[in-house]
Amino acid sequence: MSRTSMKLRTSNLETVAFILIYQITGHAGKLFTRIQFMSSQNMKMANDWLVKLNHKKEPEHLEESLQGTLQNLRDKGFIIFHGAGNYELTRTGVNENIHINYEINFWNINEQIEKIKSKDKEEIIDKAAELFKGMSTEQIRSALNMIGLQIPNTLNK
């Protein structure tokens, strides 16, 4: 994952917890277990997301950090702990979970669009450099003027 700054909540770990819960429960799901939440696949995903969120440092004990985050989400009324490793999102938790994951999907789409635009710009610049190779500044200015681009007189070769 690229290292782009994104801030959805006051806590990156809460954002990551909601991402993981969404992966388990889906759009309208409510029930999940600690085993599902703490799977090795989810721990790798959590670590990747923390990097993407520019988390201040990689947690030394990610599972313990996320367990504490689950407790914080419980204290804030987003989840209910039913014992024996079983959790349930409250109505507020479901809404928050959907909200965060929609924001992430929107952000991911925008990030992909920017990558495509950047790639297109690089290709255009490369092709323009090939076309203009060996041309004088005045020839380049004339060619660009023909397509409606005004180049300042300060253009150097």
RAURGI-V118175 format. One record per run of one state. SS is the DSSP state (~ for helix, > for strand, _ for the rest). FROM is the first residue (numbers start at 1). LEN is the number of residues. Records with the same first field share a line. If there is no record, write none. Layout:
BEGIN
SS->FROM-LEN + FROM-LEN
END
This chain:
BEGIN
_->1-11 + 26-5 + 38-2 + 53-9 + 76-3 + 84-2 + 90-1 + 133-4 + 147-11
~->12-14 + 34-4 + 40-13 + 62-14 + 91-42 + 137-10
>->31-3 + 79-5 + 86-4
END
